[in-house]
């Protein structure tokens, strides 16, 4: 892991610390190194599903 990507991950962690309403799926995070001078970082985000319960109210549940 390069120093650049370490700094990038630090910014990513800081972003999610300051935006707790967005939930990460850490199992799907990965880096791609398409060339010696670049890195692409992909972050998995948890998506909420909206469903109806027995009382016909909408509720959201985190996707696993």
N, CA and C atoms as an extended XYZ file, in Angstrom:
192
Properties=species:S:1:pos:R:3:atomname:S:1:resname:S:1:resid:I:1 pbc="F F F"
N         0.859       -1.176        0.000 N   UNK     1
C         0.000        0.000        0.000 CA  UNK     1
C         0.902        1.234        0.000 C   UNK     1
N         0.631        2.129       -0.897 N   UNK     2
C         1.453        3.335       -0.999 CA  UNK     2
C         1.053        4.362        0.059 C   UNK     2
N         1.938        5.327        0.292 N   UNK     3
C         1.633        6.405        1.240 CA  UNK     3
C         0.436        7.208        0.765 C   UNK     3
N         0.291        7.338       -0.545 N   UNK     4
C        -0.856        8.078       -1.084 CA  UNK     4
C        -2.154        7.385       -0.716 C   UNK     4
N        -2.215        6.061       -0.895 N   UNK     5
C        -3.465        5.374       -0.576 CA  UNK     5
C        -3.720        5.347        0.930 C   UNK     5
N        -2.684        5.329        1.749 N   UNK     6
C        -2.876        5.419        3.202 CA  UNK     6
C        -3.525        6.755        3.550 C   UNK     6
N        -3.045        7.827        2.952 N   UNK     7
C        -3.640        9.149        3.185 CA  UNK     7
C        -5.074        9.192        2.669 C   UNK     7
N        -5.323        8.558        1.523 N   UNK     8
C        -6.685        8.519        0.972 CA  UNK     8
C        -7.632        7.778        1.910 C   UNK     8
N        -7.187        6.634        2.441 N   UNK     9
C        -8.021        5.900        3.389 CA  UNK     9
C        -8.291        6.734        4.640 C   UNK     9
N        -7.319        7.504        5.079 N   UNK    10
C        -7.527        8.396        6.224 CA  UNK    10
C        -8.627        9.404        5.953 C   UNK    10
N        -8.646        9.954        4.749 N   UNK    11
C        -9.711       10.904        4.381 CA  UNK    11
C       -11.064       10.201        4.303 C   UNK    11
N       -11.065        8.980        3.802 N   UNK    12
C       -12.317        8.208        3.723 CA  UNK    12
C       -12.849        7.941        5.123 C   UNK    12
N       -11.995        7.486        6.044 N   UNK    13
C       -12.427        7.219        7.424 CA  UNK    13
C       -12.961        8.484        8.079 C   UNK    13
N       -12.281        9.591        7.865 N   UNK    14
C       -12.718       10.869        8.436 CA  UNK    14
C       -14.083       11.261        7.883 C   UNK    14
N       -14.287       11.052        6.582 N   UNK    15
C       -15.572       11.384        5.960 CA  UNK    15
C       -16.707       10.618        6.640 C   UNK    15
N       -16.525        9.318        6.841 N   UNK    16
C       -17.589        8.519        7.437 CA  UNK    16
C       -17.749        8.789        8.931 C   UNK    16
N       -16.705        9.243        9.600 N   UNK    17
C       -16.839        9.668       10.999 CA  UNK    17
C       -17.726       10.900       11.101 C   UNK    17
N       -17.605       11.801       10.145 N   UNK    18
C       -18.381       13.044       10.184 CA  UNK    18
C       -19.728       12.919        9.478 C   UNK    18
N       -20.000       11.775        8.847 N   UNK    19
C       -21.284       11.521        8.179 CA  UNK    19
C       -21.819       10.159        8.638 C   UNK    19
N       -22.181       10.027        9.923 N   UNK    20
C       -22.596        8.722       10.449 CA  UNK    20
C       -23.907        8.205        9.866 C   UNK    20
N       -24.659        9.048        9.177 N   UNK    21
C       -25.908        8.598        8.578 CA  UNK    21
C       -25.656        7.668        7.386 C   UNK    21
N       -24.441        7.659        6.873 N   UNK    22
C       -24.073        6.769        5.773 CA  UNK    22
C       -23.342        5.575        6.371 C   UNK    22
N       -23.852        4.382        6.109 N   UNK    23
C       -23.291        3.171        6.692 CA  UNK    23
C       -22.478        2.410        5.644 C   UNK    23
N       -21.246        2.097        5.992 N   UNK    24
C       -20.366        1.374        5.069 CA  UNK    24
C       -20.573       -0.124        5.155 C   UNK    24
N       -20.293       -0.804        4.057 N   UNK    25
C       -20.214       -2.263        4.024 CA  UNK    25
C       -18.742       -2.593        3.822 C   UNK    25
N       -18.007       -2.643        4.879 N   UNK    26
C       -16.543       -2.761        4.802 CA  UNK    26
C       -16.079       -4.012        4.060 C   UNK    26
N       -16.902       -5.050        4.023 N   UNK    27
C       -16.512       -6.281        3.334 CA  UNK    27
C       -16.381       -6.083        1.829 C   UNK    27
N       -16.945       -4.996        1.312 N   UNK    28
C       -16.901       -4.773       -0.133 CA  UNK    28
C       -15.957       -3.650       -0.541 C   UNK    28
N       -15.222       -3.068        0.382 N   UNK    29
C       -14.232       -2.037        0.041 CA  UNK    29
C       -13.026       -2.699       -0.624 C   UNK    29
N       -12.483       -2.038       -1.640 N   UNK    30
C       -11.250       -2.541       -2.234 CA  UNK    30
C       -10.520       -1.445       -2.989 C   UNK    30
N        -9.271       -1.696       -3.252 N   UNK    31
C        -8.428       -0.794       -4.039 CA  UNK    31
C        -8.105       -1.462       -5.364 C   UNK    31
N        -8.009       -0.663       -6.404 N   UNK    32
C        -7.521       -1.134       -7.700 CA  UNK    32
C        -6.347       -0.244       -8.080 C   UNK    32
N        -5.315       -0.848       -8.586 N   UNK    33
C        -4.118       -0.115       -9.001 CA  UNK    33
C        -3.952       -0.296      -10.511 C   UNK    33
N        -4.670        0.525      -11.303 N   UNK    34
C        -4.638        0.359      -12.760 CA  UNK    34
C        -3.291        0.715      -13.388 C   UNK    34
N        -2.471        1.435      -12.701 N   UNK    35
C        -1.145        1.801      -13.206 CA  UNK    35
C        -0.238        2.117      -12.042 C   UNK    35
N         1.024        2.285      -12.318 N   UNK    36
C         1.971        2.533      -11.233 CA  UNK    36
C         1.786        3.903      -10.588 C   UNK    36
N         1.093        4.805      -11.261 N   UNK    37
C         0.917        6.171      -10.758 CA  UNK    37
C        -0.491        6.464      -10.245 C   UNK    37
N        -1.364        5.453      -10.200 N   UNK    38
C        -2.748        5.752       -9.807 CA  UNK    38
C        -3.333        4.633       -8.953 C   UNK    38
N        -4.344        5.005       -8.193 N   UNK    39
C        -5.092        4.055       -7.378 CA  UNK    39
C        -6.557        4.473       -7.410 C   UNK    39
N        -7.443        3.491       -7.478 N   UNK    40
C        -8.884        3.735       -7.388 CA  UNK    40
C        -9.382        3.005       -6.144 C   UNK    40
N       -10.106        3.711       -5.297 N   UNK    41
C       -10.629        3.119       -4.067 CA  UNK    41
C       -12.144        3.036       -4.191 C   UNK    41
N       -12.667        1.837       -3.990 N   UNK    42
C       -14.104        1.590       -4.076 CA  UNK    42
C       -14.626        1.312       -2.673 C   UNK    42
N       -15.693        2.017       -2.307 N   UNK    43
C       -16.265        1.924       -0.969 CA  UNK    43
C       -17.669        1.345       -1.072 C   UNK    43
N       -17.930        0.294       -0.310 N   UNK    44
C       -19.270       -0.283       -0.259 CA  UNK    44
C       -20.143        0.509        0.701 C   UNK    44
N       -21.346        0.828        0.263 N   UNK    45
C       -22.305        1.585        1.069 CA  UNK    45
C       -23.532        0.714        1.301 C   UNK    45
N       -23.993        0.691        2.534 N   UNK    46
C       -25.206       -0.049        2.871 CA  UNK    46
C       -26.415        0.717        2.356 C   UNK    46
N       -27.274        0.025        1.647 N   UNK    47
C       -28.493        0.637        1.123 CA  UNK    47
C       -29.660        0.195        1.992 C   UNK    47
N       -30.576        1.117        2.248 N   UNK    48
C       -31.737        0.761        3.053 CA  UNK    48
C       -32.868        0.311        2.151 C   UNK    48
N       -33.556       -0.720        2.590 N   UNK    49
C       -34.740       -1.199        1.884 CA  UNK    49
C       -35.964       -0.602        2.556 C   UNK    49
N       -36.960       -0.322        1.773 N   UNK    50
C       -38.212        0.180        2.320 CA  UNK    50
C       -39.248       -0.917        2.140 C   UNK    50
N       -39.913       -1.276        3.226 N   UNK    51
C       -40.926       -2.330        3.163 CA  UNK    51
C       -42.136       -1.925        3.988 C   UNK    51
N       -43.204       -2.649        3.816 N   UNK    52
C       -44.425       -2.392        4.578 CA  UNK    52
C       -44.587       -3.484        5.629 C   UNK    52
N       -44.915       -3.067        6.844 N   UNK    53
C       -45.184       -4.062        7.872 CA  UNK    53
C       -46.687       -4.350        7.902 C   UNK    53
N       -47.144       -5.118        8.865 N   UNK    54
C       -48.556       -5.515        8.932 CA  UNK    54
C       -49.502       -4.342        9.132 C   UNK    54
N       -49.027       -3.238        9.656 N   UNK    55
C       -49.870       -2.067        9.869 CA  UNK    55
C       -49.837       -1.109        8.686 C   UNK    55
N       -49.277       -1.531        7.565 N   UNK    56
C       -49.186       -0.746        6.327 CA  UNK    56
C       -48.385        0.539        6.491 C   UNK    56
N       -47.517        0.591        7.474 N   UNK    57
C       -46.616        1.735        7.609 CA  UNK    57
C       -45.313        1.400        6.907 C   UNK    57
N       -44.700        2.414        6.341 N   UNK    58
C       -43.408        2.191        5.703 CA  UNK    58
C       -42.326        2.184        6.766 C   UNK    58
N       -41.386        1.310        6.611 N   UNK    59
C       -40.233        1.288        7.500 CA  UNK    59
C       -39.013        0.913        6.664 C   UNK    59
N       -37.885        1.379        7.087 N   UNK    60
C       -36.660        1.043        6.362 CA  UNK    60
C       -35.815        0.123        7.213 C   UNK    60
N       -35.190       -0.836        6.557 N   UNK    61
C       -34.300       -1.760        7.242 CA  UNK    61
C       -32.985       -1.804        6.486 C   UNK    61
N       -31.882       -1.810        7.200 N   UNK    62
C       -30.584       -1.868        6.522 CA  UNK    62
C       -30.422       -3.176        5.760 C   UNK    62
N       -29.824       -3.092        4.610 N   UNK    63
C       -29.544       -4.261        3.797 CA  UNK    63
C       -28.258       -4.893        4.286 C   UNK    63
N       -28.196       -6.192        4.337 N   UNK    64
C       -26.976       -6.880        4.793 CA  UNK    64
C       -26.203       -7.415        3.641 C   UNK    64
